Amino acid sequence: MSECLNELVVLDLTRVLAGPYATMVLADMGASVIKVEEPGRGDDSRQFGPFINGESAYFMSLNRNKKSITLNLKAPEAIKVFKELVMQADVLVENYRPGTMEKLGLGYDTLKELNPRLVYAACSGFGHTGPWSRKPAYDVIVQGAGGIMSITGHPGGEPTRVGASIGDIVAGLFTAVGILQALYNRNNTGLGQQVDVAMLDCQVAILENAIARYFASGVSPGPIGNRHPSITPFEAFATKTRHLIVAIGNDTQWARFCKLVDREELIADPRFATNPERTKHQAELKNILEQIFLTRDCDAWIKDIEAAGIPCGPINNIEDVVSHPQIISREMITQVEHPLAGLISMAGIPIKLSRTPGAIEYPAPFLGQHTEEILAGLGYSKKAAEELKAAGAI
């Protein structure tokens, strides 16, 4: 197990994607993550397909390296156990709709009295303030409201959702960053704090230069397909086999490319001589380049374009990605043995630390798999655990 965060105890009340992604990042780096789940049901994603021998591959991909305890937080006996866990925890992460924890009597203002060092991270659709704070959210809702769908896709096409659930995943990543920031501050002050991350805020934060372009021009950017808004040519082209991405970032690379394809007259063409002019005349240039790229297959183009020192690459499908030698060498596809699902493959850990690297030690837990173990750590006997079960608390 990684030694990076190995003294960190995290209470994980999250479910589905954004929150579990954040706590998985911490768990992969050695944090002891205790996943608190509703008895009999657990995380909603346990019911999401695809399934392997009855186990959700979706759930398993997001909840590795965690332990599961079931607690019915509507039962007084469970609340008592939960508060005992809070007093031993460094971090609590939840992604309920704002107000839910307060209704349970477990909001930050209550829990910080029990543990002033607690870092309480809340990841929600729209945050804990503002007129939309109580509005429910899913990935596609925040992708739409956050503007990214308005700049994704091709001109004249329908607004397009980004293929991966970046509304959730980016929020999960920002939540993990916020937790680490708060922990760093705690090292200096001895006090925890609340981390409030909104999925919508995170979408705005990653709009890159779309916001800058709007404020500079007063015009809302629209979808432009696969090209870059201000660098040309910087997009995908069809070849004899599959699509190729060519990213010519400056005029020197442009001149080398023109020589490579025996079209040196394009270097001095006033429409294409500089990057601003190439961007202005992007449609005309694309028509010319499309005819050039269709004359050879993708791999042949990549070999020659790379030899000329120009960035390029293929558009891989998922099968290509998971078998790519670069991905394999970076251990970005890993396997873990699950008692029921068997040997399962999943994405690896992208952060490579030289001294305290992350590790995937064990698979996602069964619902309540570690309840007795965690209770024993709090001093509960087996009989006391049975009484909690009989009371409907676990």
Secondary structure, 3 states (H helix, E strand, C coil): CCCCCCCCEEEECCCCCHHHHHHHHHHHCCCEEEEEECCCCCCHHHHCCCEECCEEHHHHHHCCCEEEEECCCCCHHHHHHHHHHHHHCCEEEECCCCCHHHHCCCCHHHHHHHCCCCEEEEEECCCCCCCCCCCCCCHHHHHHHCCHHHHCCCCCCCCCCCCCCHHHHHHHHHHHHHHHHHHHHHHHHCCCCEEEEEHHHHHHHCCCHHHHHHHHHCCCCCCCCCCCCCCCCEEEEECCCCEEEEECCCHHHHHHHHHHCCCCHHHHCCCCCCHHHHHHCHHHHHHHHHHHHCCCCHHHHHHHHHHCCCCEEECCCHHHHHCCHHHHHCCCEEEEEECCCEEEEEECCCCCCCCCCCCCCCCCCCCCCCHHHHHHHCCCCHHHHHHHHHCCCC
